Amino acid sequence: MAESKKTIIALGITRLDYSKRETSAELTLETRKNIFRKGIESSSRVDWVGNGFRTHSMGIGGGGDFSASLLLDQAKTATQKAIDRQHAEVFTAEKIQELTAKAQQYYESKQDAA
C-alpha cells in the first residue's frame, strides 16, 4: 500500500496551549490517497506541536488553524510513484516559500486582531 509523502517545516511561531505550555507551529505539506474520492490529494496545514501532541483546529468561516487544499487529481491511481511525483510537482521551492509566508501571515493577522 502506498504511503503518504510529507514535508514538515518549522515556522518559528510559538503559543501557549490551554495548560499554559508552549507549543510550536509546523507547516505540514502532504500528498496522499484521497480517502473520500478517487485519486491523489496534495494539501497543507499548520499543526501545533508540544507536550507529546500534534493539534490542528478546524474552523468554519475563517476560524481555526491555517490549511489549504492544493490539488486533487482524481485521474491518478494512488501508487507510491504517483504520490511521490505529485508531491514533487506541487511542492516546488517557490510554492513552499509561498505557503510558508501565507501561514506566517495568517497567524500574524490573528495576533494583530487580538
N, CA, C and O atoms as CSV, one atom per row, in Angstrom:
chain,resi,resn,atom,element,x,y,z
A,1,MET,N,N,0.843,-1.184,0.000
A,1,MET,CA,C,0.000,0.000,0.000
A,1,MET,C,C,0.883,1.240,0.000
A,1,MET,O,O,1.889,1.291,0.708
A,2,ALA,N,N,0.515,2.221,-0.778
A,2,ALA,CA,C,1.302,3.446,-0.903
A,2,ALA,C,C,1.179,4.301,0.361
A,2,ALA,O,O,0.098,4.451,0.931
A,3,GLU,N,N,2.301,4.847,0.772
A,3,GLU,CA,C,2.362,5.725,1.945
A,3,GLU,C,C,2.275,7.178,1.508
A,3,GLU,O,O,2.720,7.535,0.418
A,4,SER,N,N,1.694,8.020,2.370
A,4,SER,CA,C,1.641,9.441,2.054
A,4,SER,C,C,3.052,10.021,2.106
A,4,SER,O,O,3.933,9.476,2.771
A,5,LYS,N,N,3.252,11.118,1.406
A,5,LYS,CA,C,4.544,11.812,1.376
A,5,LYS,C,C,4.351,13.124,2.121
A,5,LYS,O,O,3.435,13.887,1.812
A,6,LYS,N,N,5.217,13.392,3.110
A,6,LYS,CA,C,5.090,14.596,3.933
A,6,LYS,C,C,6.396,15.367,3.961
A,6,LYS,O,O,7.487,14.797,3.936
A,7,THR,N,N,6.248,16.674,4.014
A,7,THR,CA,C,7.353,17.580,4.280
A,7,THR,C,C,6.896,18.461,5.432
A,7,THR,O,O,5.808,19.033,5.376
A,8,ILE,N,N,7.708,18.578,6.472
A,8,ILE,CA,C,7.341,19.370,7.649
A,8,ILE,C,C,8.335,20.509,7.798
A,8,ILE,O,O,9.548,20.304,7.747
A,9,ILE,N,N,7.795,21.732,7.986
A,9,ILE,CA,C,8.611,22.939,8.086
A,9,ILE,C,C,8.272,23.664,9.382
A,9,ILE,O,O,7.114,24.013,9.611
A,10,ALA,N,N,9.265,23.894,10.226
A,10,ALA,CA,C,9.061,24.682,11.443
A,10,ALA,C,C,8.863,26.137,11.053
A,10,ALA,O,O,9.641,26.680,10.269
A,11,LEU,N,N,7.818,26.781,11.598
A,11,LEU,CA,C,7.509,28.157,11.234
A,11,LEU,C,C,8.131,29.192,12.163
A,11,LEU,O,O,8.105,30.386,11.864
A,12,GLY,N,N,8.683,28.752,13.274
A,12,GLY,CA,C,9.290,29.702,14.209
A,12,GLY,C,C,8.256,30.511,14.985
A,12,GLY,O,O,8.550,31.605,15.466
A,13,ILE,N,N,7.050,29.972,15.104
A,13,ILE,CA,C,5.968,30.627,15.849
A,13,ILE,C,C,5.624,29.743,17.038
A,13,ILE,O,O,5.507,28.525,16.897
A,14,THR,N,N,5.465,30.347,18.197
A,14,THR,CA,C,5.071,29.590,19.382
A,14,THR,C,C,3.833,30.229,20.010
A,14,THR,O,O,3.551,31.410,19.804
A,15,ARG,N,N,3.117,29.436,20.767
A,15,ARG,CA,C,1.988,29.941,21.562
A,15,ARG,C,C,1.780,28.994,22.730
A,15,ARG,O,O,2.301,27.879,22.745
A,16,LEU,N,N,1.021,29.446,23.693
A,16,LEU,CA,C,0.719,28.613,24.848
A,16,LEU,C,C,-0.554,27.833,24.592
A,16,LEU,O,O,-1.512,28.361,24.027
A,17,ASP,N,N,-0.564,26.560,25.014
A,17,ASP,CA,C,-1.778,25.764,24.885
A,17,ASP,C,C,-2.667,26.035,26.104
A,17,ASP,O,O,-2.380,26.922,26.908
A,18,TYR,N,N,-3.729,25.273,26.225
A,18,TYR,CA,C,-4.684,25.501,27.314
A,18,TYR,C,C,-4.086,25.235,28.694
A,18,TYR,O,O,-4.591,25.743,29.695
A,19,SER,N,N,-3.018,24.447,28.755
A,19,SER,CA,C,-2.332,24.160,30.018
A,19,SER,C,C,-1.197,25.138,30.276
A,19,SER,O,O,-0.412,24.957,31.207
A,20,LYS,N,N,-1.114,26.175,29.450
A,20,LYS,CA,C,-0.068,27.206,29.554
A,20,LYS,C,C,1.319,26.653,29.250
A,20,LYS,O,O,2.320,27.155,29.762
A,21,ARG,N,N,1.375,25.607,28.408
A,21,ARG,CA,C,2.645,25.048,27.951
A,21,ARG,C,C,2.891,25.523,26.526
A,21,ARG,O,O,1.954,25.675,25.742
A,22,GLU,N,N,4.147,25.753,26.199
A,22,GLU,CA,C,4.496,26.273,24.886
A,22,GLU,C,C,4.383,25.200,23.801
A,22,GLU,O,O,4.837,24.069,23.977
A,23,THR,N,N,3.770,25.577,22.682
A,23,THR,CA,C,3.698,24.719,21.507
A,23,THR,C,C,4.278,25.487,20.319
A,23,THR,O,O,4.291,26.718,20.315
A,24,SER,N,N,4.755,24.756,19.317
A,24,SER,CA,C,5.386,25.350,18.141
A,24,SER,C,C,4.596,25.001,16.889
A,24,SER,O,O,4.059,23.900,16.763
A,25,ALA,N,N,4.534,25.964,15.958
A,25,ALA,CA,C,3.807,25.760,14.705
A,25,ALA,C,C,4.687,25.050,13.684
A,25,ALA,O,O,5.843,25.419,13.476
A,26,GLU,N,N,4.116,24.015,13.043
A,26,GLU,CA,C,4.788,23.306,11.959
A,26,GLU,C,C,3.852,23.257,10.757
A,26,GLU,O,O,2.686,22.880,10.877
A,27,LEU,N,N,4.369,23.635,9.618
A,27,LEU,CA,C,3.627,23.555,8.363
A,27,LEU,C,C,3.855,22.171,7.777
A,27,LEU,O,O,4.989,21.800,7.472
A,28,THR,N,N,2.782,21.407,7.618
A,28,THR,CA,C,2.860,20.060,7.052
A,28,THR,C,C,2.339,20.102,5.629
A,28,THR,O,O,1.189,20.470,5.390
A,29,LEU,N,N,3.194,19.721,4.681
A,29,LEU,CA,C,2.830,19.607,3.277
A,29,LEU,C,C,2.688,18.123,2.996
A,29,LEU,O,O,3.633,17.361,3.200
A,30,GLU,N,N,1.517,17.703,2.530
A,30,GLU,CA,C,1.272,16.265,2.406
A,30,GLU,C,C,0.575,15.925,1.092
A,30,GLU,O,O,-0.305,16.649,0.626
A,31,THR,N,N,0.991,14.810,0.514
A,31,THR,CA,C,0.333,14.234,-0.657
A,31,THR,C,C,-0.044,12.808,-0.285
A,31,THR,O,O,0.786,12.042,0.205
A,32,ARG,N,N,-1.311,12.458,-0.525
A,32,ARG,CA,C,-1.823,11.149,-0.091
A,32,ARG,C,C,-2.996,10.720,-0.963
A,32,ARG,O,O,-3.525,11.502,-1.752
A,33,LYS,N,N,-3.381,9.483,-0.804
A,33,LYS,CA,C,-4.595,8.977,-1.441
A,33,LYS,C,C,-5.776,9.700,-0.812
A,33,LYS,O,O,-5.852,9.828,0.410
A,34,ASN,N,N,-6.700,10.173,-1.648
A,34,ASN,CA,C,-7.884,10.822,-1.119
A,34,ASN,C,C,-8.797,9.764,-0.525
A,34,ASN,O,O,-9.121,8.781,-1.191
A,35,ILE,N,N,-9.212,9.950,0.708
A,35,ILE,CA,C,-9.990,8.918,1.395
A,35,ILE,C,C,-11.472,8.936,1.033
A,35,ILE,O,O,-12.167,7.951,1.282
A,36,PHE,N,N,-11.974,10.021,0.455
A,36,PHE,CA,C,-13.392,10.109,0.120
A,36,PHE,C,C,-13.674,9.922,-1.366
A,36,PHE,O,O,-14.750,9.465,-1.751
A,37,ARG,N,N,-12.700,10.277,-2.192
A,37,ARG,CA,C,-12.861,10.177,-3.640
A,37,ARG,C,C,-11.660,9.453,-4.210
A,37,ARG,O,O,-10.695,9.180,-3.496
A,38,LYS,N,N,-11.715,9.145,-5.480
A,38,LYS,CA,C,-10.567,8.539,-6.136
A,38,LYS,C,C,-9.457,9.560,-6.266
A,38,LYS,O,O,-9.695,10.764,-6.180
A,39,GLY,N,N,-8.246,9.078,-6.473
A,39,GLY,CA,C,-7.146,9.953,-6.824
A,39,GLY,C,C,-6.204,10.284,-5.685
A,39,GLY,O,O,-6.207,9.660,-4.624
A,40,ILE,N,N,-5.389,11.309,-5.961
A,40,ILE,CA,C,-4.340,11.746,-5.043
A,40,ILE,C,C,-4.572,13.212,-4.709
A,40,ILE,O,O,-4.903,14.016,-5.581
A,41,GLU,N,N,-4.394,13.547,-3.436
A,41,GLU,CA,C,-4.642,14.898,-2.945
A,41,GLU,C,C,-3.371,15.476,-2.319
A,41,GLU,O,O,-2.670,14.796,-1.569
A,42,SER,N,N,-3.086,16.739,-2.639
A,42,SER,CA,C,-1.979,17.468,-2.003
A,42,SER,C,C,-2.571,18.631,-1.217
A,42,SER,O,O,-3.411,19.374,-1.725
A,43,SER,N,N,-2.126,18.780,0.019
A,43,SER,CA,C,-2.662,19.836,0.874
A,43,SER,C,C,-1.601,20.298,1.866
A,43,SER,O,O,-0.551,19.675,2.018
A,44,SER,N,N,-1.906,21.410,2.538
A,44,SER,CA,C,-1.005,21.917,3.576
A,44,SER,C,C,-1.842,22.289,4.793
A,44,SER,O,O,-3.022,22.621,4.677
A,45,ARG,N,N,-1.216,22.228,5.953
A,45,ARG,CA,C,-1.897,22.622,7.189
A,45,ARG,C,C,-0.851,22.953,8.247
A,45,ARG,O,O,0.295,22.510,8.172
A,46,VAL,N,N,-1.266,23.731,9.220
A,46,VAL,CA,C,-0.388,24.021,10.350
A,46,VAL,C,C,-0.857,23.200,11.540
A,46,VAL,O,O,-2.028,23.229,11.920
A,47,ASP,N,N,0.080,22.473,12.113
A,47,ASP,CA,C,-0.147,21.735,13.351
A,47,ASP,C,C,0.648,22.420,14.453
A,47,ASP,O,O,1.718,22.977,14.207
A,48,TRP,N,N,0.120,22.373,15.658
A,48,TRP,CA,C,0.832,22.886,16.831
A,48,TRP,C,C,1.382,21.690,17.592
A,48,TRP,O,O,0.640,20.774,17.946
A,49,VAL,N,N,2.676,21.703,17.840
A,49,VAL,CA,C,3.377,20.551,18.391
A,49,VAL,C,C,3.974,20.906,19.748
A,49,VAL,O,O,4.630,21.935,19.907
A,50,GLY,N,N,3.733,20.036,20.716
A,50,GLY,CA,C,4.315,20.214,22.039
A,50,GLY,C,C,3.693,19.242,23.010
A,50,GLY,O,O,2.563,18.793,22.819
A,51,ASN,N,N,4.426,18.922,24.043
A,51,ASN,CA,C,3.940,18.058,25.117
A,51,ASN,C,C,3.480,16.694,24.607
A,51,ASN,O,O,2.568,16.087,25.169
A,52,GLY,N,N,4.122,16.218,23.535
A,52,GLY,CA,C,3.810,14.906,23.004
A,52,GLY,C,C,2.582,14.851,22.113
A,52,GLY,O,O,2.133,13.763,21.753
A,53,PHE,N,N,2.024,16.011,21.748
A,53,PHE,CA,C,0.810,16.044,20.927
A,53,PHE,C,C,0.996,16.923,19.694
A,53,PHE,O,O,1.813,17.844,19.690
A,54,ARG,N,N,0.225,16.624,18.645
A,54,ARG,CA,C,0.080,17.470,17.451
A,54,ARG,C,C,-1.393,17.850,17.406
A,54,ARG,O,O,-2.254,16.971,17.454
A,55,THR,N,N,-1.701,19.136,17.314
A,55,THR,CA,C,-3.095,19.553,17.233
A,55,THR,C,C,-3.300,20.461,16.033
A,55,THR,O,O,-2.403,21.199,15.625
A,56,HIS,N,N,-4.492,20.388,15.486
A,56,HIS,CA,C,-4.916,21.269,14.396
A,56,HIS,C,C,-6.383,21.554,14.638
A,56,HIS,O,O,-7.189,20.629,14.741
A,57,SER,N,N,-6.736,22.823,14.728
A,57,SER,CA,C,-8.112,23.209,14.968
A,57,SER,C,C,-8.786,23.578,13.654
A,57,SER,O,O,-8.333,24.476,12.945
A,58,MET,N,N,-9.868,22.882,13.336
A,58,MET,CA,C,-10.623,23.205,12.123
A,58,MET,C,C,-11.683,24.235,12.486
A,58,MET,O,O,-12.289,24.174,13.556
A,59,GLY,N,N,-11.892,25.172,11.586
A,59,GLY,CA,C,-12.881,26.205,11.841
A,59,GLY,C,C,-13.744,26.454,10.628
A,59,GLY,O,O,-13.415,26.044,9.515
A,60,ILE,N,N,-14.840,27.125,10.853
A,60,ILE,CA,C,-15.755,27.473,9.780
A,60,ILE,C,C,-15.770,28.987,9.644
A,60,ILE,O,O,-15.888,29.710,10.634
A,61,GLY,N,N,-15.651,29.455,8.418
A,61,GLY,CA,C,-15.741,30.891,8.172
A,61,GLY,C,C,-14.532,31.678,8.648
A,61,GLY,O,O,-14.675,32.803,9.128
A,62,GLY,N,N,-13.347,31.101,8.521
A,62,GLY,CA,C,-12.138,31.842,8.866
A,62,GLY,C,C,-11.551,31.515,10.223
A,62,GLY,O,O,-10.472,32.006,10.556
A,63,GLY,N,N,-12.221,30.709,11.009
A,63,GLY,CA,C,-11.664,30.321,12.300
A,63,GLY,C,C,-10.726,29.142,12.137
A,63,GLY,O,O,-10.543,28.631,11.032
A,64,GLY,N,N,-10.145,28.722,13.219
A,64,GLY,CA,C,-9.279,27.545,13.173
A,64,GLY,C,C,-7.877,27.859,12.692
A,64,GLY,O,O,-7.488,29.019,12.558
A,65,ASP,N,N,-7.128,26.799,12.435
A,65,ASP,CA,C,-5.734,26.919,12.013
A,65,ASP,C,C,-5.626,26.958,10.496
A,65,ASP,O,O,-6.555,26.587,9.779
A,66,PHE,N,N,-4.476,27.413,10.024
A,66,PHE,CA,C,-4.217,27.540,8.594
A,66,PHE,C,C,-4.258,26.178,7.914
A,66,PHE,O,O,-3.708,25.199,8.419
A,67,SER,N,N,-4.920,26.132,6.754
A,67,SER,CA,C,-4.890,24.946,5.902
A,67,SER,C,C,-5.248,25.355,4.484
A,67,SER,O,O,-5.942,26.349,4.268
A,68,ALA,N,N,-4.772,24.581,3.521
A,68,ALA,CA,C,-5.073,24.850,2.116
A,68,ALA,C,C,-5.034,23.549,1.333
A,68,ALA,O,O,-4.087,22.770,1.447
A,69,SER,N,N,-6.076,23.319,0.535
A,69,SER,CA,C,-6.075,22.196,-0.407
A,69,SER,C,C,-5.457,22.707,-1.696
A,69,SER,O,O,-5.840,23.767,-2.192
A,70,LEU,N,N,-4.503,21.963,-2.241
A,70,LEU,CA,C,-3.771,22.453,-3.402
A,70,LEU,C,C,-4.111,21.729,-4.687
A,70,LEU,O,O,-4.261,22.371,-5.727
A,71,LEU,N,N,-4.236,20.417,-4.650
A,71,LEU,CA,C,-4.516,19.677,-5.878
A,71,LEU,C,C,-5.158,18.345,-5.537
A,71,LEU,O,O,-4.678,17.605,-4.679
A,72,LEU,N,N,-6.259,18.054,-6.229
A,72,LEU,CA,C,-6.867,16.729,-6.180
A,72,LEU,C,C,-6.908,16.240,-7.609
A,72,LEU,O,O,-7.636,16.791,-8.435
A,73,ASP,N,N,-6.137,15.213,-7.907
A,73,ASP,CA,C,-6.102,14.634,-9.247
A,73,ASP,C,C,-6.807,13.286,-9.179
A,73,ASP,O,O,-6.221,12.285,-8.766
A,74,GLN,N,N,-8.068,13.272,-9.587
A,74,GLN,CA,C,-8.871,12.054,-9.486
A,74,GLN,C,C,-8.520,11.032,-10.561
A,74,GLN,O,O,-8.942,9.878,-10.485
A,75,ALA,N,N,-7.760,11.448,-11.551
A,75,ALA,CA,C,-7.386,10.534,-12.630
A,75,ALA,C,C,-6.210,9.634,-12.251
A,75,ALA,O,O,-5.966,8.623,-12.909
A,76,LYS,N,N,-5.492,9.991,-11.213
A,76,LYS,CA,C,-4.307,9.212,-10.821
A,76,LYS,C,C,-4.665,8.085,-9.868
A,76,LYS,O,O,-5.521,8.233,-8.996
A,77,THR,N,N,-3.999,6.965,-10.049
A,77,THR,CA,C,-4.083,5.859,-9.104
A,77,THR,C,C,-3.038,6.109,-8.024
A,77,THR,O,O,-1.926,6.543,-8.324
A,78,ALA,N,N,-3.386,5.841,-6.783
A,78,ALA,CA,C,-2.523,6.169,-5.654
A,78,ALA,C,C,-1.408,5.149,-5.468
A,78,ALA,O,O,-1.389,4.417,-4.479
A,79,THR,N,N,-0.486,5.101,-6.414
A,79,THR,CA,C,0.718,4.285,-6.256
A,79,THR,C,C,1.771,5.136,-5.560
A,79,THR,O,O,1.665,6.362,-5.543
A,80,GLN,N,N,2.777,4.500,-4.992
A,80,GLN,CA,C,3.834,5.248,-4.324
A,80,GLN,C,C,4.539,6.186,-5.304
A,80,GLN,O,O,4.844,7.331,-4.971
A,81,LYS,N,N,4.789,5.695,-6.496
A,81,LYS,CA,C,5.464,6.505,-7.509
A,81,LYS,C,C,4.628,7.741,-7.868
A,81,LYS,O,O,5.173,8.837,-7.996
A,82,ALA,N,N,3.329,7.573,-8.029
A,82,ALA,CA,C,2.451,8.700,-8.375
A,82,ALA,C,C,2.367,9.717,-7.238
A,82,ALA,O,O,2.375,10.924,-7.482
A,83,ILE,N,N,2.286,9.234,-6.002
A,83,ILE,CA,C,2.247,10.129,-4.842
A,83,ILE,C,C,3.545,10.927,-4.754
A,83,ILE,O,O,3.511,12.147,-4.591
A,84,ASP,N,N,4.683,10.253,-4.860
A,84,ASP,CA,C,5.983,10.936,-4.789
A,84,ASP,C,C,6.128,11.962,-5.909
A,84,ASP,O,O,6.634,13.061,-5.681
A,85,ARG,N,N,5.686,11.608,-7.121
A,85,ARG,CA,C,5.809,12.510,-8.266
A,85,ARG,C,C,4.932,13.754,-8.072
A,85,ARG,O,O,5.390,14.876,-8.286
A,86,GLN,N,N,3.663,13.552,-7.664
A,86,GLN,CA,C,2.774,14.707,-7.465
A,86,GLN,C,C,3.296,15.598,-6.351
A,86,GLN,O,O,3.228,16.822,-6.464
A,87,HIS,N,N,3.815,15.014,-5.278
A,87,HIS,CA,C,4.349,15.802,-4.163
A,87,HIS,C,C,5.475,16.710,-4.665
A,87,HIS,O,O,5.520,17.891,-4.321
A,88,ALA,N,N,6.375,16.164,-5.470
A,88,ALA,CA,C,7.498,16.945,-6.007
A,88,ALA,C,C,7.011,18.023,-6.974
A,88,ALA,O,O,7.575,19.116,-7.015
A,89,GLU,N,N,5.980,17.727,-7.741
A,89,GLU,CA,C,5.461,18.693,-8.711
A,89,GLU,C,C,4.697,19.828,-8.035
A,89,GLU,O,O,4.812,20.982,-8.448
A,90,VAL,N,N,3.924,19.515,-7.006
A,90,VAL,CA,C,3.116,20.531,-6.325
A,90,VAL,C,C,3.970,21.382,-5.389
A,90,VAL,O,O,3.847,22.606,-5.370
A,91,PHE,N,N,4.823,20.739,-4.624
A,91,PHE,CA,C,5.586,21.454,-3.600
A,91,PHE,C,C,6.983,21.817,-4.108
A,91,PHE,O,O,7.993,21.289,-3.643
A,92,THR,N,N,7.004,22.725,-5.064
A,92,THR,CA,C,8.269,23.266,-5.564
A,92,THR,C,C,8.835,24.209,-4.516
A,92,THR,O,O,8.138,24.579,-3.571
A,93,ALA,N,N,10.085,24.598,-4.675
A,93,ALA,CA,C,10.711,25.537,-3.734
A,93,ALA,C,C,9.908,26.835,-3.653
A,93,ALA,O,O,9.725,27.386,-2.568
A,94,GLU,N,N,9.428,27.324,-4.802
A,94,GLU,CA,C,8.650,28.563,-4.829
A,94,GLU,C,C,7.322,28.410,-4.090
A,94,GLU,O,O,6.912,29.302,-3.347
A,95,LYS,N,N,6.646,27.263,-4.300
A,95,LYS,CA,C,5.359,27.029,-3.643
A,95,LYS,C,C,5.536,26.862,-2.138
A,95,LYS,O,O,4.706,27.330,-1.359
A,96,ILE,N,N,6.604,26.203,-1.730
A,96,ILE,CA,C,6.880,26.045,-0.301
A,96,ILE,C,C,7.112,27.409,0.338
A,96,ILE,O,O,6.603,27.683,1.425
A,97,GLN,N,N,7.872,28.257,-0.330
A,97,GLN,CA,C,8.134,29.612,0.186
A,97,GLN,C,C,6.817,30.393,0.289
A,97,GLN,O,O,6.579,31.082,1.281
A,98,GLU,N,N,5.967,30.286,-0.733
A,98,GLU,CA,C,4.684,30.982,-0.735
A,98,GLU,C,C,3.775,30.494,0.399
A,98,GLU,O,O,3.177,31.307,1.103
A,99,LEU,N,N,3.669,29.179,0.580
A,99,LEU,CA,C,2.826,28.623,1.643
A,99,LEU,C,C,3.349,28.979,3.032
A,99,LEU,O,O,2.566,29.263,3.938
A,100,THR,N,N,4.665,28.964,3.198
A,100,THR,CA,C,5.265,29.339,4.481
A,100,THR,C,C,4.918,30.783,4.810
A,100,THR,O,O,4.529,31.085,5.938
A,101,ALA,N,N,5.055,31.676,3.837
A,101,ALA,CA,C,4.732,33.091,4.047
A,101,ALA,C,C,3.246,33.278,4.362
A,101,ALA,O,O,2.896,34.051,5.253
A,102,LYS,N,N,2.374,32.576,3.638
A,102,LYS,CA,C,0.932,32.684,3.880
A,102,LYS,C,C,0.571,32.216,5.287
A,102,LYS,O,O,-0.231,32.857,5.966
A,103,ALA,N,N,1.155,31.110,5.726
A,103,ALA,CA,C,0.875,30.587,7.067
A,103,ALA,C,C,1.357,31.565,8.130
A,103,ALA,O,O,0.643,31.823,9.099
A,104,GLN,N,N,2.553,32.110,7.964
A,104,GLN,CA,C,3.071,33.074,8.930
A,104,GLN,C,C,2.196,34.326,8.974
A,104,GLN,O,O,1.908,34.841,10.055
A,105,GLN,N,N,1.770,34.819,7.809
A,105,GLN,CA,C,0.895,35.991,7.752
A,105,GLN,C,C,-0.457,35.712,8.406
A,105,GLN,O,O,-1.034,36.587,9.051
A,106,TYR,N,N,-0.957,34.493,8.236
A,106,TYR,CA,C,-2.227,34.103,8.836
A,106,TYR,C,C,-2.174,34.281,10.353
A,106,TYR,O,O,-3.108,34.823,10.944
A,107,TYR,N,N,-1.103,33.835,10.980
A,107,TYR,CA,C,-1.000,33.931,12.438
A,107,TYR,C,C,-0.621,35.335,12.890
A,107,TYR,O,O,-1.012,35.753,13.980
A,108,GLU,N,N,0.128,36.067,12.082
A,108,GLU,CA,C,0.412,37.474,12.414
A,108,GLU,C,C,-0.873,38.276,12.420
A,108,GLU,O,O,-1.074,39.102,13.311
A,109,SER,N,N,-1.746,38.056,11.451
A,109,SER,CA,C,-3.009,38.790,11.399
A,109,SER,C,C,-3.905,38.429,12.587
A,109,SER,O,O,-4.656,39.275,13.072
A,110,LYS,N,N,-3.833,37.197,13.051
A,110,LYS,CA,C,-4.606,36.796,14.229
A,110,LYS,C,C,-4.094,37.508,15.485
A,110,LYS,O,O,-4.879,37.895,16.351
A,111,GLN,N,N,-2.757,37.678,15.574
A,111,GLN,CA,C,-2.178,38.388,16.713
A,111,GLN,C,C,-2.579,39.864,16.685
A,111,GLN,O,O,-2.894,40.454,17.718
A,112,ASP,N,N,-2.563,40.451,15.482
A,112,ASP,CA,C,-2.930,41.860,15.341
A,112,ASP,C,C,-4.376,42.098,15.739
A,112,ASP,O,O,-4.704,43.149,16.288
A,113,ALA,N,N,-5.249,41.124,15.466
A,113,ALA,CA,C,-6.665,41.253,15.771
A,113,ALA,C,C,-6.945,41.072,17.262
A,113,ALA,O,O,-7.972,41.530,17.762
A,114,ALA,N,N,-6.039,40.410,17.966
A,114,ALA,CA,C,-6.265,40.126,19.402
A,114,ALA,C,C,-6.029,41.342,20.283
A,114,ALA,O,O,-6.178,41.260,21.502
